[in-house]
Amino acid sequence: QVQLVESGGGLVQAGGSLRLSCAASGRVFSFNAIRWYRQAPGKQREWVAAISRDGNTNYEDSVKVRFTIFQALAKNTVYLQMTSLKPEDTAVYYCNAEESSTLYNYWGQGTQVTVSS
């Protein structure tokens, strides 16, 4: 079984920065992409950023110049560096991994990010 564990969330003032981590553990697996999603209270979960197996990255428009997704393969960890945070970035952030062989999607438990104005 594969487990994804997010960490790094917290309370930060507007304009501040946070780095989220998504650590994969369990059996070895190959993934097509690792994605970050977020869900604000009363809203649907939305995609934020993605990194493919070969390192290509994509971002939702509102975070494109502020967030950076990168991976440390040796640590089986993907990070989301968030800068210039805004109150509207407040949400629970989830890590998602799509397994290559099965296309099964694994999810972490989420980490809360709260940005105060």
Biopython code that builds the backbone (N, CA, C, O; Angstrom):
import numpy as np
from Bio.PDB.StructureBuilder import StructureBuilder

atoms = [
    (1, "GLN", "N", (0.848, -1.193, 0.000)),
    (1, "GLN", "CA", (0.000, 0.000, 0.000)),
    (1, "GLN", "C", (0.881, 1.240, 0.000)),
    (1, "GLN", "O", (1.978, 1.243, 0.558)),
    (2, "VAL", "N", (0.389, 2.273, -0.625)),
    (2, "VAL", "CA", (1.113, 3.541, -0.701)),
    (2, "VAL", "C", (0.434, 4.535, 0.229)),
    (2, "VAL", "O", (-0.793, 4.619, 0.282)),
    (3, "GLN", "N", (1.235, 5.273, 0.949)),
    (3, "GLN", "CA", (0.698, 6.330, 1.803)),
    (3, "GLN", "C", (1.334, 7.658, 1.433)),
    (3, "GLN", "O", (2.535, 7.738, 1.173)),
    (4, "LEU", "N", (0.523, 8.686, 1.412)),
    (4, "LEU", "CA", (1.002, 10.044, 1.194)),
    (4, "LEU", "C", (0.729, 10.843, 2.461)),
    (4, "LEU", "O", (-0.383, 10.835, 2.988)),
    (5, "VAL", "N", (1.738, 11.519, 2.930)),
    (5, "VAL", "CA", (1.591, 12.298, 4.157)),
    (5, "VAL", "C", (2.024, 13.730, 3.889)),
    (5, "VAL", "O", (3.176, 13.992, 3.544)),
    (6, "GLU", "N", (1.084, 14.648, 4.054)),
    (6, "GLU", "CA", (1.393, 16.057, 3.880)),
    (6, "GLU", "C", (1.808, 16.668, 5.213)),
    (6, "GLU", "O", (1.387, 16.223, 6.280)),
    (7, "SER", "N", (2.626, 17.676, 5.126)),
    (7, "SER", "CA", (3.024, 18.441, 6.311)),
    (7, "SER", "C", (3.448, 19.830, 5.873)),
    (7, "SER", "O", (3.620, 20.102, 4.685)),
    (8, "GLY", "N", (3.614, 20.704, 6.860)),
    (8, "GLY", "CA", (4.117, 22.041, 6.564)),
    (8, "GLY", "C", (3.076, 23.140, 6.609)),
    (8, "GLY", "O", (3.408, 24.318, 6.480)),
    (9, "GLY", "N", (1.827, 22.768, 6.789)),
    (9, "GLY", "CA", (0.795, 23.797, 6.862)),
    (9, "GLY", "C", (0.881, 24.584, 8.152)),
    (9, "GLY", "O", (1.643, 24.237, 9.055)),
    (10, "GLY", "N", (0.095, 25.647, 8.232)),
    (10, "GLY", "CA", (0.099, 26.459, 9.426)),
    (10, "GLY", "C", (-0.583, 27.778, 9.195)),
    (10, "GLY", "O", (-1.259, 27.988, 8.188)),
    (11, "LEU", "N", (-0.392, 28.670, 10.154)),
    (11, "LEU", "CA", (-0.962, 30.018, 10.096)),
    (11, "LEU", "C", (0.135, 30.998, 9.710)),
    (11, "LEU", "O", (1.213, 31.003, 10.305)),
    (12, "VAL", "N", (-0.142, 31.820, 8.718)),
    (12, "VAL", "CA", (0.846, 32.786, 8.249)),
    (12, "VAL", "C", (0.129, 34.075, 7.874)),
    (12, "VAL", "O", (-1.035, 34.055, 7.473)),
    (13, "GLN", "N", (0.821, 35.177, 8.005)),
    (13, "GLN", "CA", (0.239, 36.450, 7.594)),
    (13, "GLN", "C", (0.293, 36.615, 6.085)),
    (13, "GLN", "O", (1.137, 36.019, 5.416)),
    (14, "ALA", "N", (-0.598, 37.414, 5.563)),
    (14, "ALA", "CA", (-0.596, 37.714, 4.131)),
    (14, "ALA", "C", (0.783, 38.225, 3.719)),
    (14, "ALA", "O", (1.396, 39.032, 4.419)),
    (15, "GLY", "N", (1.251, 37.746, 2.586)),
    (15, "GLY", "CA", (2.578, 38.100, 2.116)),
    (15, "GLY", "C", (3.661, 37.133, 2.552)),
    (15, "GLY", "O", (4.789, 37.194, 2.064)),
    (16, "GLY", "N", (3.323, 36.253, 3.459)),
    (16, "GLY", "CA", (4.287, 35.298, 3.978)),
    (16, "GLY", "C", (4.442, 34.080, 3.079)),
    (16, "GLY", "O", (3.863, 33.995, 1.997)),
    (17, "SER", "N", (5.245, 33.139, 3.567)),
    (17, "SER", "CA", (5.573, 31.935, 2.792)),
    (17, "SER", "C", (5.409, 30.692, 3.642)),
    (17, "SER", "O", (5.541, 30.728, 4.866)),
    (18, "LEU", "N", (5.119, 29.598, 2.971)),
    (18, "LEU", "CA", (5.095, 28.277, 3.593)),
    (18, "LEU", "C", (5.610, 27.265, 2.577)),
    (18, "LEU", "O", (5.485, 27.464, 1.369)),
    (19, "ARG", "N", (6.192, 26.175, 3.081)),
    (19, "ARG", "CA", (6.576, 25.079, 2.213)),
    (19, "ARG", "C", (5.841, 23.833, 2.680)),
    (19, "ARG", "O", (6.015, 23.381, 3.811)),
    (20, "LEU", "N", (5.023, 23.287, 1.799)),
    (20, "LEU", "CA", (4.317, 22.042, 2.084)),
    (20, "LEU", "C", (5.132, 20.869, 1.559)),
    (20, "LEU", "O", (5.814, 20.972, 0.539)),
    (21, "SER", "N", (5.049, 19.762, 2.269)),
    (21, "SER", "CA", (5.722, 18.542, 1.854)),
    (21, "SER", "C", (4.706, 17.428, 1.662)),
    (21, "SER", "O", (3.709, 17.351, 2.380)),
    (22, "CYS", "N", (4.968, 16.575, 0.695)),
    (22, "CYS", "CA", (4.164, 15.383, 0.468)),
    (22, "CYS", "C", (5.136, 14.214, 0.388)),
    (22, "CYS", "O", (5.858, 14.061, -0.597)),
    (23, "ALA", "N", (5.146, 13.400, 1.423)),
    (23, "ALA", "CA", (6.074, 12.278, 1.498)),
    (23, "ALA", "C", (5.351, 10.980, 1.190)),
    (23, "ALA", "O", (4.308, 10.684, 1.774)),
    (24, "ALA", "N", (5.906, 10.213, 0.274)),
    (24, "ALA", "CA", (5.319, 8.929, -0.099)),
    (24, "ALA", "C", (6.047, 7.803, 0.625)),
    (24, "ALA", "O", (7.275, 7.795, 0.702)),
    (25, "SER", "N", (5.292, 6.872, 1.144)),
    (25, "SER", "CA", (5.885, 5.712, 1.820)),
    (25, "SER", "C", (5.095, 4.471, 1.457)),
    (25, "SER", "O", (4.021, 4.546, 0.862)),
    (26, "GLY", "N", (5.640, 3.348, 1.822)),
    (26, "GLY", "CA", (4.985, 2.092, 1.501)),
    (26, "GLY", "C", (5.708, 1.391, 0.363)),
    (26, "GLY", "O", (6.923, 1.528, 0.223)),
    (27, "ARG", "N", (4.979, 0.650, -0.442)),
    (27, "ARG", "CA", (5.626, -0.084, -1.524)),
    (27, "ARG", "C", (6.117, 0.888, -2.575)),
    (27, "ARG", "O", (5.593, 1.994, -2.705)),
    (28, "VAL", "N", (7.117, 0.476, -3.319)),
    (28, "VAL", "CA", (7.677, 1.297, -4.386)),
    (28, "VAL", "C", (6.674, 1.349, -5.532)),
    (28, "VAL", "O", (6.134, 0.324, -5.947)),
    (29, "PHE", "N", (6.436, 2.535, -6.029)),
    (29, "PHE", "CA", (5.533, 2.648, -7.159)),
    (29, "PHE", "C", (5.993, 3.758, -8.075)),
    (29, "PHE", "O", (6.689, 4.684, -7.657)),
    (30, "SER", "N", (5.599, 3.655, -9.317)),
    (30, "SER", "CA", (5.916, 4.662, -10.317)),
    (30, "SER", "C", (4.662, 5.497, -10.552)),
    (30, "SER", "O", (3.557, 4.968, -10.676)),
    (31, "PHE", "N", (4.853, 6.781, -10.609)),
    (31, "PHE", "CA", (3.699, 7.647, -10.767)),
    (31, "PHE", "C", (3.768, 8.436, -12.065)),
    (31, "PHE", "O", (4.852, 8.734, -12.568)),
    (32, "ASN", "N", (2.603, 8.768, -12.599)),
    (32, "ASN", "CA", (2.537, 9.647, -13.768)),
    (32, "ASN", "C", (2.724, 11.102, -13.364)),
    (32, "ASN", "O", (3.405, 11.869, -14.046)),
    (33, "ALA", "N", (2.109, 11.469, -12.247)),
    (33, "ALA", "CA", (2.166, 12.852, -11.797)),
    (33, "ALA", "C", (1.838, 12.915, -10.314)),
    (33, "ALA", "O", (1.095, 12.091, -9.781)),
    (34, "ILE", "N", (2.404, 13.899, -9.679)),
    (34, "ILE", "CA", (2.038, 14.252, -8.306)),
    (34, "ILE", "C", (1.361, 15.620, -8.372)),
    (34, "ILE", "O", (1.883, 16.548, -8.989)),
    (35, "ARG", "N", (0.217, 15.735, -7.745)),
    (35, "ARG", "CA", (-0.544, 16.981, -7.827)),
    (35, "ARG", "C", (-0.877, 17.504, -6.431)),
    (35, "ARG", "O", (-1.040, 16.735, -5.483)),
    (36, "TRP", "N", (-0.972, 18.802, -6.332)),
    (36, "TRP", "CA", (-1.506, 19.443, -5.127)),
    (36, "TRP", "C", (-2.888, 19.999, -5.453)),
    (36, "TRP", "O", (-3.094, 20.631, -6.490)),
    (37, "TYR", "N", (-3.810, 19.756, -4.562)),
    (37, "TYR", "CA", (-5.144, 20.309, -4.628)),
    (37, "TYR", "C", (-5.394, 21.083, -3.333)),
    (37, "TYR", "O", (-4.662, 20.940, -2.353)),
    (38, "ARG", "N", (-6.433, 21.896, -3.354)),
    (38, "ARG", "CA", (-6.838, 22.565, -2.118)),
    (38, "ARG", "C", (-8.344, 22.679, -2.075)),
    (38, "ARG", "O", (-9.020, 22.709, -3.102)),
    (39, "GLN", "N", (-8.851, 22.741, -0.853)),
    (39, "GLN", "CA", (-10.286, 22.889, -0.655)),
    (39, "GLN", "C", (-10.538, 23.894, 0.451)),
    (39, "GLN", "O", (-10.192, 23.674, 1.612)),
    (40, "ALA", "N", (-11.151, 25.006, 0.061)),
    (40, "ALA", "CA", (-11.516, 26.038, 1.017)),
    (40, "ALA", "C", (-12.893, 25.711, 1.596)),
    (40, "ALA", "O", (-13.663, 24.981, 0.972)),
    (41, "PRO", "N", (-13.209, 26.233, 2.764)),
    (41, "PRO", "CA", (-14.513, 25.959, 3.373)),
    (41, "PRO", "C", (-15.658, 26.342, 2.447)),
    (41, "PRO", "O", (-15.699, 27.454, 1.922)),
    (42, "GLY", "N", (-16.573, 25.424, 2.255)),
    (42, "GLY", "CA", (-17.740, 25.682, 1.433)),
    (42, "GLY", "C", (-17.491, 25.647, -0.059)),
    (42, "GLY", "O", (-18.386, 25.950, -0.849)),
    (43, "LYS", "N", (-16.279, 25.279, -0.454)),
    (43, "LYS", "CA", (-15.964, 25.259, -1.878)),
    (43, "LYS", "C", (-15.529, 23.867, -2.313)),
    (43, "LYS", "O", (-15.188, 23.020, -1.487)),
    (44, "GLN", "N", (-15.547, 23.648, -3.620)),
    (44, "GLN", "CA", (-15.091, 22.373, -4.152)),
    (44, "GLN", "C", (-13.563, 22.307, -4.143)),
    (44, "GLN", "O", (-12.875, 23.327, -4.183)),
    (45, "ARG", "N", (-13.066, 21.096, -4.091)),
    (45, "ARG", "CA", (-11.618, 20.902, -4.168)),
    (45, "ARG", "C", (-11.147, 21.345, -5.546)),
    (45, "ARG", "O", (-11.771, 21.021, -6.556)),
    (46, "GLU", "N", (-10.045, 22.085, -5.583)),
    (46, "GLU", "CA", (-9.514, 22.576, -6.854)),
    (46, "GLU", "C", (-8.049, 22.196, -6.997)),
    (46, "GLU", "O", (-7.310, 22.090, -6.018)),
    (47, "TRP", "N", (-7.664, 21.997, -8.223)),
    (47, "TRP", "CA", (-6.270, 21.663, -8.543)),
    (47, "TRP", "C", (-5.402, 22.909, -8.425)),
    (47, "TRP", "O", (-5.831, 24.004, -8.790)),
    (48, "VAL", "N", (-4.203, 22.750, -7.926)),
    (48, "VAL", "CA", (-3.290, 23.869, -7.712)),
    (48, "VAL", "C", (-2.040, 23.749, -8.573)),
    (48, "VAL", "O", (-1.666, 24.692, -9.271)),
    (49, "ALA", "N", (-1.399, 22.595, -8.524)),
    (49, "ALA", "CA", (-0.132, 22.436, -9.233)),
    (49, "ALA", "C", (0.127, 20.954, -9.464)),
    (49, "ALA", "O", (-0.433, 20.094, -8.785)),
    (50, "ALA", "N", (0.989, 20.677, -10.438)),
    (50, "ALA", "CA", (1.327, 19.293, -10.754)),
    (50, "ALA", "C", (2.761, 19.203, -11.244)),
    (50, "ALA", "O", (3.296, 20.133, -11.848)),
    (51, "ILE", "N", (3.368, 18.057, -10.968)),
    (51, "ILE", "CA", (4.687, 17.763, -11.504)),
    (51, "ILE", "C", (4.647, 16.353, -12.066)),
    (51, "ILE", "O", (4.181, 15.425, -11.404)),
    (52, "SER", "N", (5.136, 16.193, -13.287)),
    (52, "SER", "CA", (5.117, 14.891, -13.925)),
    (52, "SER", "C", (6.349, 14.094, -13.542)),
    (52, "SER", "O", (7.264, 14.595, -12.889)),
    (53, "ARG", "N", (6.346, 12.826, -13.972)),
    (53, "ARG", "CA", (7.465, 11.953, -13.629)),
    (53, "ARG", "C", (8.790, 12.488, -14.169)),
    (53, "ARG", "O", (9.840, 12.302, -13.555)),
    (54, "ASP", "N", (8.732, 13.156, -15.329)),
    (54, "ASP", "CA", (9.971, 13.684, -15.907)),
    (54, "ASP", "C", (10.243, 15.126, -15.497)),
    (54, "ASP", "O", (11.135, 15.775, -16.043)),
    (55, "GLY", "N", (9.461, 15.631, -14.520)),
    (55, "GLY", "CA", (9.784, 16.926, -13.938)),
    (55, "GLY", "C", (9.061, 18.121, -14.536)),
    (55, "GLY", "O", (9.294, 19.252, -14.112)),
    (56, "ASN", "N", (8.201, 17.900, -15.498)),
    (56, "ASN", "CA", (7.437, 19.018, -16.051)),
    (56, "ASN", "C", (6.409, 19.496, -15.032)),
    (56, "ASN", "O", (5.797, 18.694, -14.326)),
    (57, "THR", "N", (6.232, 20.803, -14.967)),
    (57, "THR", "CA", (5.330, 21.376, -13.973)),
    (57, "THR", "C", (4.217, 22.192, -14.630)),
    (57, "THR", "O", (4.374, 22.743, -15.719)),
    (58, "ASN", "N", (3.103, 22.243, -13.932)),
    (58, "ASN", "CA", (1.976, 23.065, -14.367)),
    (58, "ASN", "C", (1.314, 23.671, -13.138)),
    (58, "ASN", "O", (1.331, 23.094, -12.051)),
    (59, "TYR", "N", (0.728, 24.853, -13.337)),
    (59, "TYR", "CA", (0.126, 25.575, -12.224)),
    (59, "TYR", "C", (-1.225, 26.161, -12.609)),
    (59, "TYR", "O", (-1.462, 26.523, -13.762)),
    (60, "GLU", "N", (-2.091, 26.242, -11.629)),
    (60, "GLU", "CA", (-3.331, 26.985, -11.789)),
    (60, "GLU", "C", (-2.960, 28.459, -11.906)),
    (60, "GLU", "O", (-2.003, 28.914, -11.280)),
    (61, "ASP", "N", (-3.715, 29.201, -12.704)),
    (61, "ASP", "CA", (-3.312, 30.570, -13.040)),
    (61, "ASP", "C", (-3.098, 31.466, -11.820)),
    (61, "ASP", "O", (-2.182, 32.288, -11.813)),
    (62, "SER", "N", (-3.923, 31.317, -10.801)),
    (62, "SER", "CA", (-3.840, 32.254, -9.682)),
    (62, "SER", "C", (-2.604, 32.051, -8.813)),
    (62, "SER", "O", (-2.270, 32.913, -8.001)),
    (63, "VAL", "N", (-1.929, 30.926, -8.976)),
    (63, "VAL", "CA", (-0.740, 30.657, -8.159)),
    (63, "VAL", "C", (0.528, 30.599, -8.986)),
    (63, "VAL", "O", (1.613, 30.393, -8.442)),
    (64, "LYS", "N", (0.410, 30.776, -10.281)),
    (64, "LYS", "CA", (1.496, 30.486, -11.211)),
    (64, "LYS", "C", (2.798, 31.185, -10.870)),
    (64, "LYS", "O", (3.857, 30.567, -10.986)),
    (65, "VAL", "N", (2.772, 32.430, -10.459)),
    (65, "VAL", "CA", (4.030, 33.146, -10.189)),
    (65, "VAL", "C", (4.373, 33.135, -8.702)),
    (65, "VAL", "O", (5.397, 33.685, -8.295)),
    (66, "ARG", "N", (3.530, 32.518, -7.900)),
    (66, "ARG", "CA", (3.763, 32.552, -6.456)),
    (66, "ARG", "C", (4.136, 31.187, -5.875)),
    (66, "ARG", "O", (4.839, 31.115, -4.866)),
    (67, "PHE", "N", (3.676, 30.119, -6.496)),
    (67, "PHE", "CA", (3.914, 28.780, -5.977)),
    (67, "PHE", "C", (4.899, 28.048, -6.883)),
    (67, "PHE", "O", (4.934, 28.267, -8.094)),
    (68, "THR", "N", (5.685, 27.188, -6.282)),
    (68, "THR", "CA", (6.618, 26.342, -7.028)),
    (68, "THR", "C", (6.502, 24.913, -6.521)),
    (68, "THR", "O", (6.590, 24.664, -5.318)),
    (69, "ILE", "N", (6.305, 23.974, -7.441)),
    (69, "ILE", "CA", (6.270, 22.565, -7.093)),
    (69, "ILE", "C", (7.584, 21.938, -7.542)),
    (69, "ILE", "O", (8.031, 22.159, -8.667)),
    (70, "PHE", "N", (8.194, 21.166, -6.668)),
    (70, "PHE", "CA", (9.438, 20.498, -7.015)),
    (70, "PHE", "C", (9.544, 19.205, -6.212)),
    (70, "PHE", "O", (8.819, 18.996, -5.239)),
    (71, "GLN", "N", (10.460, 18.350, -6.641)),
    (71, "GLN", "CA", (10.537, 17.034, -6.017)),
    (71, "GLN", "C", (11.960, 16.715, -5.595)),
    (71, "GLN", "O", (12.935, 17.183, -6.183)),
    (72, "ALA", "N", (12.038, 15.920, -4.578)),
    (72, "ALA", "CA", (13.306, 15.367, -4.106)),
    (72, "ALA", "C", (13.149, 13.855, -4.201)),
    (72, "ALA", "O", (12.675, 13.214, -3.263)),
    (73, "LEU", "N", (13.548, 13.286, -5.339)),
    (73, "LEU", "CA", (13.290, 11.883, -5.597)),
    (73, "LEU", "C", (13.937, 10.968, -4.568)),
    (73, "LEU", "O", (13.379, 9.935, -4.195)),
    (74, "ALA", "N", (15.108, 11.359, -4.122)),
    (74, "ALA", "CA", (15.808, 10.525, -3.150)),
    (74, "ALA", "C", (15.029, 10.417, -1.844)),
    (74, "ALA", "O", (15.176, 9.450, -1.096)),
    (75, "LYS", "N", (14.206, 11.416, -1.586)),
    (75, "LYS", "CA", (13.416, 11.424, -0.357)),
    (75, "LYS", "C", (11.970, 11.012, -0.608)),
    (75, "LYS", "O", (11.155, 11.021, 0.315)),
    (76, "ASN", "N", (11.646, 10.652, -1.844)),
    (76, "ASN", "CA", (10.261, 10.332, -2.198)),
    (76, "ASN", "C", (9.312, 11.427, -1.734)),
    (76, "ASN", "O", (8.233, 11.151, -1.209)),
    (77, "THR", "N", (9.721, 12.652, -1.932)),
    (77, "THR", "CA", (8.954, 13.786, -1.427)),
    (77, "THR", "C", (8.765, 14.833, -2.517)),
    (77, "THR", "O", (9.678, 15.126, -3.289)),
    (78, "VAL", "N", (7.575, 15.382, -2.560)),
    (78, "VAL", "CA", (7.270, 16.505, -3.440)),
    (78, "VAL", "C", (6.908, 17.690, -2.554)),
    (78, "VAL", "O", (6.213, 17.541, -1.549)),
    (79, "TYR", "N", (7.382, 18.852, -2.936)),
    (79, "TYR", "CA", (7.170, 20.050, -2.149)),
    (79, "TYR", "C", (6.334, 21.064, -2.923)),
    (79, "TYR", "O", (6.315, 21.078, -4.154)),
    (80, "LEU", "N", (5.660, 21.894, -2.176)),
    (80, "LEU", "CA", (4.968, 23.042, -2.750)),
    (80, "LEU", "C", (5.423, 24.270, -1.980)),
    (80, "LEU", "O", (5.005, 24.501, -0.845)),
    (81, "GLN", "N", (6.284, 25.052, -2.613)),
    (81, "GLN", "CA", (6.762, 26.283, -2.011)),
    (81, "GLN", "C", (5.765, 27.385, -2.350)),
    (81, "GLN", "O", (5.505, 27.666, -3.520)),
    (82, "MET", "N", (5.219, 27.996, -1.325)),
    (82, "MET", "CA", (4.186, 29.014, -1.520)),
    (82, "MET", "C", (4.702, 30.343, -0.990)),
    (82, "MET", "O", (5.097, 30.447, 0.171)),
    (83, "THR", "N", (4.696, 31.349, -1.838)),
    (83, "THR", "CA", (5.148, 32.673, -1.447)),
    (83, "THR", "C", (4.045, 33.697, -1.714)),
    (83, "THR", "O", (3.058, 33.405, -2.388)),
    (84, "SER", "N", (4.231, 34.891, -1.176)),
    (84, "SER", "CA", (3.251, 35.972, -1.363)),
    (84, "SER", "C", (1.834, 35.473, -1.102)),
    (84, "SER", "O", (0.918, 35.728, -1.884)),
    (85, "LEU", "N", (1.673, 34.772, -0.012)),
    (85, "LEU", "CA", (0.383, 34.162, 0.291)),
    (85, "LEU", "C", (-0.699, 35.207, 0.524)),
    (85, "LEU", "O", (-0.445, 36.290, 1.051)),
    (86, "LYS", "N", (-1.904, 34.854, 0.118)),
    (86, "LYS", "CA", (-3.072, 35.728, 0.230)),
    (86, "LYS", "C", (-4.137, 35.034, 1.074)),
    (86, "LYS", "O", (-4.152, 33.807, 1.165)),
    (87, "PRO", "N", (-5.021, 35.803, 1.688)),
    (87, "PRO", "CA", (-6.091, 35.171, 2.462)),
    (87, "PRO", "C", (-6.899, 34.163, 1.649)),
    (87, "PRO", "O", (-7.393, 33.176, 2.193)),
    (88, "GLU", "N", (-7.033, 34.411, 0.358)),
    (88, "GLU", "CA", (-7.795, 33.488, -0.486)),
    (88, "GLU", "C", (-7.063, 32.180, -0.740)),
    (88, "GLU", "O", (-7.633, 31.267, -1.338)),
    (89, "ASP", "N", (-5.833, 32.068, -0.307)),
    (89, "ASP", "CA", (-5.113, 30.809, -0.383)),
    (89, "ASP", "C", (-5.451, 29.889, 0.793)),
    (89, "ASP", "O", (-5.030, 28.732, 0.826)),
    (90, "THR", "N", (-6.201, 30.403, 1.742)),
    (90, "THR", "CA", (-6.594, 29.609, 2.902)),
    (90, "THR", "C", (-7.418, 28.401, 2.477)),
    (90, "THR", "O", (-8.444, 28.537, 1.810)),
    (91, "ALA", "N", (-6.963, 27.238, 2.867)),
    (91, "ALA", "CA", (-7.623, 25.988, 2.464)),
    (91, "ALA", "C", (-6.902, 24.816, 3.114)),
    (91, "ALA", "O", (-5.830, 24.969, 3.699)),
    (92, "VAL", "N", (-7.510, 23.654, 3.000)),
    (92, "VAL", "CA", (-6.800, 22.413, 3.280)),
    (92, "VAL", "C", (-6.139, 21.968, 1.979)),
    (92, "VAL", "O", (-6.795, 21.852, 0.945)),
    (93, "TYR", "N", (-4.850, 21.726, 2.044)),
    (93, "TYR", "CA", (-4.087, 21.338, 0.865)),
    (93, "TYR", "C", (-3.852, 19.830, 0.888)),
    (93, "TYR", "O", (-3.421, 19.261, 1.891)),
    (94, "TYR", "N", (-4.148, 19.204, -0.252)),
    (94, "TYR", "CA", (-4.037, 17.752, -0.384)),
    (94, "TYR", "C", (-3.024, 17.391, -1.457)),
    (94, "TYR", "O", (-2.894, 18.068, -2.477)),
    (95, "CYS", "N", (-2.321, 16.319, -1.198)),
    (95, "CYS", "CA", (-1.383, 15.757, -2.157)),
    (95, "CYS", "C", (-2.054, 14.561, -2.847)),
    (95, "CYS", "O", (-2.762, 13.780, -2.212)),
    (96, "ASN", "N", (-1.821, 14.440, -4.133)),
    (96, "ASN", "CA", (-2.414, 13.355, -4.944)),
    (96, "ASN", "C", (-1.343, 12.755, -5.825)),
    (96, "ASN", "O", (-0.517, 13.471, -6.390)),
    (97, "ALA", "N", (-1.359, 11.440, -5.940)),
    (97, "ALA", "CA", (-0.400, 10.754, -6.816)),
    (97, "ALA", "C", (-1.145, 9.765, -7.681)),
    (97, "ALA", "O", (-1.935, 8.961, -7.187)),
    (98, "GLU", "N", (-0.890, 9.826, -8.974)),
    (98, "GLU", "CA", (-1.513, 8.895, -9.923)),
    (98, "GLU", "C", (-0.501, 7.802, -10.268)),
    (98, "GLU", "O", (0.551, 8.083, -10.841)),
    (99, "GLU", "N", (-0.817, 6.583, -9.923)),
    (99, "GLU", "CA", (0.090, 5.479, -10.189)),
    (99, "GLU", "C", (0.105, 5.139, -11.676)),
    (99, "GLU", "O", (-0.943, 5.091, -12.321)),
    (100, "SER", "N", (1.299, 4.904, -12.215)),
    (100, "SER", "CA", (1.444, 4.695, -13.654)),
    (100, "SER", "C", (0.750, 3.430, -14.135)),
    (100, "SER", "O", (0.058, 3.451, -15.153)),
    (101, "SER", "N", (0.928, 2.335, -13.417)),
    (101, "SER", "CA", (0.458, 1.039, -13.918)),
    (101, "SER", "C", (-1.047, 0.876, -13.798)),
    (101, "SER", "O", (-1.661, 0.206, -14.628)),
    (102, "THR", "N", (-1.644, 1.468, -12.797)),
    (102, "THR", "CA", (-3.069, 1.256, -12.546)),
    (102, "THR", "C", (-3.922, 2.499, -12.747)),
    (102, "THR", "O", (-5.147, 2.406, -12.837)),
    (103, "LEU", "N", (-3.282, 3.663, -12.818)),
    (103, "LEU", "CA", (-3.950, 4.964, -12.863)),
    (103, "LEU", "C", (-4.750, 5.223, -11.595)),
    (103, "LEU", "O", (-5.622, 6.091, -11.564)),
    (104, "TYR", "N", (-4.444, 4.459, -10.548)),
    (104, "TYR", "CA", (-5.129, 4.675, -9.279)),
    (104, "TYR", "C", (-4.614, 5.963, -8.662)),
    (104, "TYR", "O", (-3.423, 6.265, -8.749)),
    (105, "ASN", "N", (-5.491, 6.710, -8.049)),
    (105, "ASN", "CA", (-5.113, 7.964, -7.406)),
    (105, "ASN", "C", (-5.062, 7.794, -5.892)),
    (105, "ASN", "O", (-6.039, 7.399, -5.256)),
    (106, "TYR", "N", (-3.906, 8.101, -5.342)),
    (106, "TYR", "CA", (-3.723, 8.094, -3.899)),
    (106, "TYR", "C", (-3.837, 9.524, -3.383)),
    (106, "TYR", "O", (-3.437, 10.475, -4.054)),
    (107, "TRP", "N", (-4.391, 9.656, -2.179)),
    (107, "TRP", "CA", (-4.563, 10.969, -1.552)),
    (107, "TRP", "C", (-3.967, 10.968, -0.155)),
    (107, "TRP", "O", (-3.997, 9.962, 0.554)),
    (108, "GLY", "N", (-3.432, 12.103, 0.219)),
    (108, "GLY", "CA", (-3.018, 12.295, 1.595)),
    (108, "GLY", "C", (-4.181, 12.799, 2.426)),
    (108, "GLY", "O", (-5.295, 12.973, 1.932)),
    (109, "GLN", "N", (-3.897, 13.031, 3.700)),
    (109, "GLN", "CA", (-4.960, 13.419, 4.616)),
    (109, "GLN", "C", (-5.204, 14.923, 4.638)),
    (109, "GLN", "O", (-6.206, 15.390, 5.180)),
    (110, "GLY", "N", (-4.294, 15.669, 4.053)),
    (110, "GLY", "CA", (-4.446, 17.115, 3.975)),
    (110, "GLY", "C", (-3.709, 17.856, 5.071)),
    (110, "GLY", "O", (-3.478, 17.324, 6.156)),
    (111, "THR", "N", (-3.344, 19.085, 4.774)),
    (111, "THR", "CA", (-2.704, 19.955, 5.756)),
    (111, "THR", "C", (-3.325, 21.345, 5.638)),
    (111, "THR", "O", (-3.494, 21.869, 4.537)),
    (112, "GLN", "N", (-3.656, 21.925, 6.766)),
    (112, "GLN", "CA", (-4.371, 23.202, 6.781)),
    (112, "GLN", "C", (-3.411, 24.368, 6.586)),
    (112, "GLN", "O", (-2.380, 24.466, 7.251)),
    (113, "VAL", "N", (-3.771, 25.240, 5.665)),
    (113, "VAL", "CA", (-3.044, 26.499, 5.469)),
    (113, "VAL", "C", (-4.027, 27.639, 5.729)),
    (113, "VAL", "O", (-5.087, 27.717, 5.109)),
    (114, "THR", "N", (-3.660, 28.507, 6.645)),
    (114, "THR", "CA", (-4.497, 29.651, 6.966)),
    (114, "THR", "C", (-3.683, 30.923, 6.805)),
    (114, "THR", "O", (-2.630, 31.077, 7.424)),
    (115, "VAL", "N", (-4.169, 31.830, 5.977)),
    (115, "VAL", "CA", (-3.476, 33.085, 5.719)),
    (115, "VAL", "C", (-4.327, 34.218, 6.286)),
    (115, "VAL", "O", (-5.460, 34.430, 5.855)),
    (116, "SER", "N", (-3.784, 34.928, 7.235)),
    (116, "SER", "CA", (-4.511, 36.031, 7.863)),
    (116, "SER", "C", (-4.212, 37.340, 7.150)),
    (116, "SER", "O", (-3.119, 37.542, 6.621)),
    (117, "SER", "N", (-5.192, 38.216, 7.144)),
    (117, "SER", "CA", (-5.025, 39.501, 6.451)),
    (117, "SER", "C", (-4.462, 40.561, 7.376)),
    (117, "SER", "O", (-4.258, 41.700, 6.957)),
]
sb = StructureBuilder()
sb.init_structure("model")
sb.init_model(0)
sb.init_chain("A")
sb.init_seg("    ")
for serial, (resi, resn, name, xyz) in enumerate(atoms, 1):
    if name == "N":
        sb.init_residue(resn, " ", resi, " ")
    sb.init_atom(name, np.array(xyz, "f"), 0.0, 1.0, " ", f" {name:<3s}", serial, name[0])
structure = sb.get_structure()
